[in-house]
Amino acid sequence: MHILWGVLIILAGLFLMICGSLKSDFVIYRLLVARSKILWGKHVYRFHQITGVIVIIFGVLVALNII
């Protein structure tokens, strides 16, 4: 079960990282950008890229049953 949750967390991190890099216009991502822009302003895409990497690392740790 840890592998399933780890892979799902990794996919969420990839979604954040890729959409942040491409400055995507996907509906769900636009909602995330609108909420994050309040705090991060013009750096919102960089924030999502960094957060995506952190979430991917966390997903790998969950998949390996370390956490």
Secondary structure, 3 states (H helix, E strand, C coil): CHHHHHHHHHHHHHHHHHHHHHCCCCHHHHHHHHHHHHHHHHHHHHHHHHHHHHHHHHHHHHHCCCC
